[in-house]
């Protein structure tokens, strides 16, 4: 009301009347006045969300609206803001925890990548050093064998060169003698005991030694063994999963699936009604392995040919043998990669993850399947060029797993060696 900023002393004697509302000092008093009535803003109109003066309340456009003192309205808004602040603070703290968690995971991934990079770098350095040593060794072997094979002919060449030089000396002397015009000199040369110049020696007919062929097989074997040692050493430094021995169980094969005698290939064929019916046998186009995977890490490969319809993966033995629930990928007991004409997808418990359309469509395919039973991870790899990870299932396995194959008519799935 007074439109004055007061110090502590003057505030004591200032009027305590209700209309003398106190507020914090401000350098922009114009913002606290009504633009219409030039009076101090004392009330807040909730309907119009506006601060108003006493005249606006009584006879202005806000007449009849629900209004309240601006400090009451301000306190209510502050209470709402405090609630929002608490919610935002909780959300900020939660976000901060997520940030720290992700940073920790990123650091873990970066540390793991750094460790792998260090090991790979060391392996390649070792490979380069061993390759250089192997190269020098093989080249030395070639040089030594060449020298050994050519030594006899080298000795003969040396003897012939000595003989050639002697003959050249004789020829030169005789030529000079033939050019002498004094007959006495010519005759005295003969009488001096060197008349052998006039005799031509018979040539020696010695057998020329044959040069042995390089033993290329021996060199190749040494090179192959050296390269194999280098590869084995590299494998020991970097983990490479060994192939698990997977054999198919004929007793589980459907009547339209033929299993090869080595238990490595499943063929899709016409129905064979002559086979014995067992509780283990599937109704149609499917077979399990007799090999169970119930702990540890396992890796196996499958080659698929001649069909646009197949499913390959892992399954519990408890899966039903008939009906739609017996199809691999349709129930919770199986995990598999599915090809259905042009589409590839991963299926488990009826759900599916469709692969990108950029995925190469081929009549034949080679798959790598890796299982870490305790970690609950099942990964599928396309063993093309380059090798790519297609998908990883993450779960908790509760039963032994078996290789699961569904093959269409005319197709075959081979367990690769």
C-alpha positions as CSV (number, residue, x, y, z in Angstrom):
1,X,0.0,0.0,0.0
2,X,2.8,2.4,0.9
3,X,4.9,1.3,-2.0
4,X,8.0,1.7,0.1
5,X,10.9,-0.6,1.0
6,X,11.5,-0.5,4.8
7,X,14.4,-1.4,7.0
8,X,14.1,-3.3,10.3
9,X,13.7,-0.1,12.4
10,X,11.0,1.6,10.3
11,X,9.2,-1.7,10.0
12,X,8.5,-1.7,13.7
13,X,6.5,1.5,13.6
14,X,4.8,0.7,10.3
15,X,1.0,0.3,10.2
16,X,-0.2,-3.2,11.1
17,X,-3.5,-2.7,9.3
18,X,-4.7,-5.6,7.2
19,X,-4.5,-3.6,4.0
20,X,-0.8,-3.0,4.6
21,X,0.4,-6.4,3.2
22,X,4.1,-7.0,3.5
23,X,6.2,-8.7,0.8
24,X,9.8,-9.1,0.0
25,X,11.5,-5.9,-1.4
26,X,11.5,-5.7,-5.2
27,X,13.0,-3.4,-7.8
28,X,10.1,-4.1,-10.2
29,X,7.1,-2.8,-8.2
30,X,5.2,-2.3,-11.4
31,X,4.8,-6.0,-11.8
32,X,2.9,-6.2,-8.5
33,X,0.3,-3.6,-9.6
34,X,-2.9,-4.1,-11.5
35,X,-2.4,-2.8,-15.1
36,X,-6.0,-1.5,-15.1
37,X,-6.5,0.1,-11.6
38,X,-2.8,0.7,-10.7
39,X,-3.5,-0.9,-7.3
40,X,-1.3,-3.6,-5.6
41,X,-2.2,-7.1,-6.6
42,X,-3.8,-8.7,-3.5
43,X,-6.0,-11.6,-4.8
44,X,-5.7,-14.6,-7.1
45,X,-8.5,-15.6,-9.5
46,X,-8.4,-19.4,-9.9
47,X,-10.8,-19.4,-12.8
48,X,-8.7,-17.1,-14.9
49,X,-5.4,-18.0,-13.3
50,X,-4.6,-14.3,-12.8
51,X,-3.4,-12.1,-9.9
52,X,-5.9,-9.2,-9.4
53,X,-6.5,-6.1,-7.2
54,X,-9.4,-5.3,-4.9
55,X,-11.2,-3.3,-7.6
56,X,-10.9,-6.2,-10.1
57,X,-12.6,-8.4,-7.4
58,X,-15.4,-6.0,-6.7
59,X,-16.5,-4.7,-10.0
60,X,-14.1,-5.8,-12.7
61,X,-14.3,-8.7,-15.1
62,X,-13.4,-11.1,-12.2
63,X,-16.5,-10.2,-10.2
64,X,-18.2,-13.3,-8.9
65,X,-15.2,-15.5,-9.5
66,X,-13.7,-17.6,-6.8
67,X,-10.7,-15.6,-5.5
68,X,-8.3,-15.8,-2.6
69,X,-5.5,-13.8,-1.1
70,X,-2.4,-14.1,-3.3
71,X,-0.3,-15.5,-0.3
72,X,-2.8,-18.3,0.3
73,X,-2.9,-19.1,-3.4
74,X,0.9,-18.9,-3.4
75,X,1.2,-21.3,-0.5
76,X,-1.2,-23.8,-2.1
77,X,0.8,-23.7,-5.3
78,X,4.0,-24.1,-3.3
79,X,2.6,-27.2,-1.6
80,X,1.7,-28.7,-5.0
81,X,5.2,-27.8,-6.3
82,X,6.7,-29.5,-3.2
83,X,4.8,-32.7,-4.0
84,X,6.0,-32.5,-7.6
85,X,9.5,-31.8,-6.3
86,X,9.4,-34.9,-4.2
87,X,8.2,-37.0,-7.1
88,X,10.8,-35.5,-9.4
89,X,13.5,-36.0,-6.8
90,X,12.6,-39.7,-6.5
91,X,12.5,-40.0,-10.2
92,X,15.9,-38.2,-10.5
93,X,17.4,-40.5,-7.8
94,X,16.0,-43.5,-9.7
95,X,17.4,-42.2,-12.9
96,X,20.7,-41.6,-11.3
97,X,20.8,-45.2,-10.1
98,X,20.0,-46.3,-13.6
99,X,22.8,-44.1,-15.0
100,X,25.2,-45.5,-12.5
101,X,24.1,-49.1,-13.2
102,X,24.4,-48.6,-17.0
103,X,27.8,-46.9,-16.5
104,X,28.9,-49.9,-14.4
105,X,27.7,-52.3,-17.1
106,X,29.4,-50.2,-19.8
107,X,32.6,-50.2,-17.8
108,X,32.3,-53.9,-17.4
109,X,31.8,-54.3,-21.1
110,X,34.7,-52.0,-21.9
111,X,37.0,-53.8,-19.5
112,X,36.0,-57.1,-21.0
113,X,36.6,-55.8,-24.5
114,X,39.9,-54.4,-23.4
115,X,40.9,-57.7,-22.0
116,X,39.9,-59.5,-25.2
117,X,41.6,-56.9,-27.3
118,X,44.8,-57.4,-25.3
119,X,44.6,-61.2,-25.6
120,X,43.9,-61.0,-29.4
121,X,46.7,-58.6,-29.9
122,X,49.1,-60.8,-28.0
123,X,47.9,-63.9,-30.0
124,X,48.4,-62.1,-33.3
125,X,51.9,-60.9,-32.2
126,X,52.7,-64.5,-31.3
127,X,51.3,-65.8,-34.6
128,X,53.4,-63.3,-36.5
129,X,56.6,-64.2,-34.6
130,X,55.9,-68.0,-35.1
131,X,55.1,-67.4,-38.8
132,X,58.3,-65.6,-39.3
133,X,60.2,-68.4,-37.5
134,X,58.4,-71.1,-39.5
135,X,59.1,-69.2,-42.8
136,X,62.8,-69.0,-42.0
137,X,62.8,-72.7,-41.0
138,X,61.1,-73.8,-44.2
139,X,63.3,-71.6,-46.4
140,X,66.4,-73.0,-44.6
141,X,65.1,-76.5,-45.2
142,X,64.7,-75.7,-48.9
143,X,68.2,-74.2,-49.1
144,X,69.8,-77.2,-47.3
145,X,68.0,-79.7,-49.5
146,X,69.0,-77.8,-52.7
147,X,72.6,-77.8,-51.5
148,X,72.5,-81.5,-50.6
149,X,70.9,-82.5,-53.9
150,X,73.3,-80.4,-56.0
151,X,76.6,-81.2,-54.2
152,X,77.7,-84.1,-56.5
153,X,77.1,-82.0,-59.7
154,X,78.8,-79.0,-58.0
155,X,81.9,-81.1,-57.5
156,X,81.8,-82.4,-61.1
157,X,81.4,-78.8,-62.3
158,X,84.5,-77.8,-60.3
159,X,86.6,-80.6,-61.8
160,X,85.4,-79.7,-65.3
161,X,86.2,-76.1,-64.7
162,X,89.8,-77.0,-63.7
163,X,90.2,-79.2,-66.8
164,X,88.7,-76.4,-69.0
165,X,91.2,-73.9,-67.7
166,X,94.1,-76.4,-68.4
167,X,92.9,-76.9,-72.0
168,X,92.5,-73.2,-72.5
169,X,96.2,-72.7,-71.4
170,X,97.3,-75.4,-73.9
171,X,95.3,-73.9,-76.7
172,X,96.7,-70.5,-76.1
173,X,100.3,-71.8,-76.1
174,X,99.8,-73.8,-79.3
175,X,98.2,-70.8,-81.0
176,X,101.3,-68.7,-80.2
177,X,103.6,-71.5,-81.4
178,X,101.7,-71.7,-84.7
179,X,102.3,-68.0,-85.2
180,X,106.1,-68.3,-84.8
181,X,107.9,-67.9,-88.2
182,X,111.3,-69.2,-87.0
183,X,111.3,-73.0,-87.7
184,X,114.1,-73.6,-85.2
185,X,112.0,-72.2,-82.4
186,X,109.1,-74.4,-83.3
187,X,111.3,-77.5,-83.4
188,X,113.1,-76.7,-80.3
189,X,109.8,-76.3,-78.5
190,X,108.9,-79.8,-79.5
191,X,112.3,-81.2,-78.4
192,X,112.1,-79.5,-75.0
193,X,109.7,-82.2,-73.9
194,X,106.5,-80.4,-74.6
195,X,105.6,-82.3,-77.7
196,X,102.4,-83.3,-75.8
197,X,100.9,-80.2,-77.2
198,X,100.4,-82.0,-80.4
199,X,98.5,-84.8,-78.9
200,X,94.8,-84.5,-78.1
201,X,93.6,-86.3,-75.0
202,X,90.6,-88.5,-75.2
203,X,87.6,-87.0,-73.4
204,X,86.6,-88.6,-70.1
205,X,83.2,-90.2,-70.3
206,X,82.2,-90.1,-66.7
207,X,78.6,-90.6,-65.6
208,X,76.9,-87.3,-64.9
209,X,75.2,-87.5,-61.5
210,X,71.4,-86.9,-61.5
211,X,70.0,-84.0,-59.5
212,X,67.4,-85.4,-57.1
213,X,63.9,-83.7,-57.1
214,X,63.0,-81.5,-54.2
215,X,61.1,-83.5,-51.6
216,X,58.1,-81.2,-51.8
217,X,55.9,-83.5,-49.8
218,X,58.3,-83.4,-46.9
219,X,58.5,-79.7,-47.0
220,X,54.7,-79.4,-47.2
221,X,54.2,-81.7,-44.3
222,X,56.6,-79.7,-42.2
223,X,54.8,-76.5,-43.2
224,X,51.4,-77.9,-42.5
225,X,52.5,-79.2,-39.1
226,X,54.0,-75.9,-38.2
227,X,50.8,-74.0,-39.2
228,X,48.7,-76.5,-37.3
229,X,50.8,-76.0,-34.2
230,X,50.4,-72.2,-34.6
231,X,46.6,-72.6,-34.9
232,X,46.4,-74.9,-31.9
233,X,48.4,-72.5,-29.9
234,X,46.1,-69.6,-30.9
235,X,43.0,-71.7,-30.0
236,X,44.4,-72.4,-26.6
237,X,44.9,-68.7,-26.0
238,X,41.4,-67.8,-27.2
239,X,38.4,-69.9,-26.2
240,X,37.0,-71.9,-29.1
241,X,34.1,-74.3,-28.3
242,X,34.7,-77.9,-29.2
243,X,32.0,-79.8,-31.1
244,X,29.8,-81.9,-28.8
245,X,29.1,-85.4,-30.1
246,X,25.4,-85.3,-31.2
247,X,23.7,-88.5,-32.3
248,X,20.0,-88.7,-33.4
249,X,17.6,-91.0,-31.7
250,X,15.8,-93.2,-34.2
251,X,13.1,-94.1,-31.7
252,X,11.9,-90.5,-31.6
253,X,11.9,-90.0,-35.4
254,X,8.5,-89.6,-37.0
255,X,7.3,-92.1,-39.6
256,X,8.2,-89.6,-42.3
257,X,11.7,-89.0,-41.1
258,X,14.6,-91.3,-42.0
259,X,17.7,-91.3,-39.8
260,X,21.0,-92.3,-41.4
261,X,23.0,-95.3,-40.1
262,X,25.6,-93.1,-38.5
263,X,22.8,-91.2,-36.7
264,X,24.0,-87.9,-38.1
265,X,21.4,-87.1,-40.8
266,X,17.6,-86.7,-40.8
267,X,15.8,-86.9,-44.1
268,X,12.2,-85.7,-44.7
269,X,10.4,-88.4,-46.8
270,X,7.1,-90.1,-47.4
271,X,5.3,-91.7,-44.5
272,X,6.6,-95.2,-43.6
273,X,3.9,-97.2,-42.0
274,X,6.1,-100.2,-41.4
275,X,8.1,-98.8,-38.5
276,X,7.3,-99.7,-34.9
277,X,5.2,-97.2,-33.0
278,X,6.7,-96.1,-29.7
279,X,5.7,-93.6,-27.0
280,X,8.8,-91.6,-27.9
281,X,8.1,-91.2,-31.6
282,X,6.8,-87.9,-33.0
283,X,3.7,-87.6,-35.0
284,X,5.3,-85.8,-38.0
285,X,8.6,-84.7,-39.5
286,X,10.5,-84.4,-36.2
287,X,13.4,-86.2,-34.3
288,X,15.4,-85.6,-31.1
289,X,19.0,-86.5,-30.4
290,X,19.8,-89.4,-28.0
291,X,22.5,-87.1,-26.6
292,X,21.4,-85.1,-23.6
293,X,22.9,-81.7,-22.6
294,X,22.3,-81.1,-18.9
295,X,25.3,-79.0,-17.7
296,X,28.3,-77.1,-18.9
297,X,28.9,-75.6,-22.3
298,X,28.2,-77.3,-25.6
299,X,28.5,-76.5,-29.3
300,X,27.3,-78.3,-32.4
301,X,26.7,-77.5,-36.0
302,X,23.9,-78.4,-38.4
303,X,23.8,-78.2,-42.2
304,X,20.4,-77.9,-43.8
305,X,19.7,-78.8,-47.5
306,X,16.9,-79.0,-50.0
307,X,13.9,-77.6,-48.1
308,X,12.2,-74.3,-47.4
309,X,10.6,-75.6,-44.3
310,X,12.6,-76.7,-41.3
311,X,13.2,-76.0,-37.6
312,X,16.5,-76.6,-35.7
313,X,17.2,-76.0,-32.0
314,X,16.9,-77.7,-28.6
315,X,14.0,-79.2,-26.7
316,X,13.2,-81.0,-23.5
317,X,12.4,-84.7,-23.8
318,X,9.1,-84.0,-22.0
319,X,7.6,-82.2,-25.0
320,X,4.4,-83.9,-26.2
321,X,4.6,-86.1,-29.3
322,X,1.4,-85.3,-31.0
323,X,-0.7,-82.3,-32.0
324,X,0.2,-78.6,-32.5
325,X,2.0,-78.5,-29.1
326,X,4.5,-81.1,-30.3
327,X,5.9,-78.8,-33.0
328,X,9.3,-77.4,-31.9
329,X,9.0,-73.7,-30.9
330,X,5.3,-73.8,-30.2
331,X,5.7,-74.7,-26.5
332,X,7.7,-73.7,-23.5
333,X,9.8,-76.9,-23.8
334,X,11.6,-76.0,-27.0
335,X,13.7,-73.2,-28.6
336,X,14.5,-73.1,-32.3
337,X,15.3,-71.3,-35.5
338,X,12.5,-71.7,-38.1
339,X,12.5,-71.3,-41.8
340,X,9.1,-71.1,-43.5
341,X,9.5,-70.5,-47.2
342,X,10.9,-66.9,-47.3
343,X,10.9,-66.1,-43.6
344,X,13.3,-66.9,-40.8
345,X,12.3,-66.5,-37.2
346,X,13.2,-67.7,-33.7
347,X,10.3,-69.3,-31.7
348,X,9.7,-70.3,-28.2
349,X,6.5,-70.9,-26.3
350,X,4.4,-69.7,-29.3
351,X,6.2,-66.4,-29.5
352,X,8.5,-65.4,-32.4
353,X,11.2,-63.0,-33.3
354,X,11.4,-62.4,-37.1
355,X,14.8,-62.0,-38.5
356,X,15.7,-59.0,-40.7
357,X,14.7,-59.1,-44.4
358,X,18.4,-58.5,-45.2
359,X,19.1,-62.0,-44.0
360,X,20.3,-64.1,-46.9
361,X,17.9,-66.7,-48.2
362,X,19.6,-69.9,-49.3
363,X,18.6,-73.4,-50.1
364,X,21.5,-74.6,-47.9
365,X,22.6,-73.2,-44.6
366,X,25.2,-74.0,-41.9
367,X,24.2,-73.2,-38.3
368,X,26.3,-73.1,-35.2
369,X,24.4,-73.7,-31.9
370,X,26.1,-72.8,-28.6
371,X,24.6,-73.7,-25.2
372,X,25.7,-72.5,-21.8
373,X,23.4,-74.5,-19.6
374,X,24.1,-72.9,-16.2
375,X,24.1,-69.3,-17.6
376,X,20.8,-70.1,-19.3
377,X,22.0,-68.9,-22.8
378,X,21.3,-70.5,-26.1
379,X,22.9,-68.8,-29.1
380,X,22.5,-69.4,-32.9
381,X,25.2,-68.4,-35.4
382,X,25.1,-68.2,-39.2
383,X,28.4,-69.9,-40.3
384,X,28.6,-67.9,-43.5
385,X,31.2,-65.3,-44.4
386,X,31.5,-63.5,-42.1
387,X,30.1,-65.6,-39.2
388,X,27.2,-63.7,-37.5
389,X,25.3,-64.1,-34.3
390,X,21.6,-64.5,-35.2
391,X,19.9,-64.6,-31.8
392,X,20.4,-65.5,-28.1
393,X,17.7,-67.0,-25.9
394,X,18.2,-66.1,-22.2
395,X,16.3,-68.3,-19.7
396,X,16.6,-70.8,-16.9
397,X,16.8,-74.4,-18.0
398,X,15.2,-77.0,-15.7
399,X,15.5,-80.2,-17.7
400,X,18.2,-81.9,-19.9
401,X,18.2,-80.6,-23.4
402,X,18.3,-82.5,-26.7
403,X,19.0,-81.4,-30.2
404,X,15.7,-80.9,-32.0
405,X,15.2,-81.2,-35.7
406,X,12.1,-80.7,-37.9
407,X,12.7,-81.3,-41.6
408,X,10.4,-80.9,-44.5
409,X,9.7,-83.3,-47.3
410,X,12.7,-83.7,-49.5
411,X,15.0,-81.9,-47.1
412,X,17.8,-83.1,-44.9
413,X,19.5,-81.8,-41.8
414,X,23.0,-83.1,-41.1
415,X,24.9,-82.9,-37.8
416,X,28.2,-81.6,-39.0
417,X,31.5,-83.2,-37.8
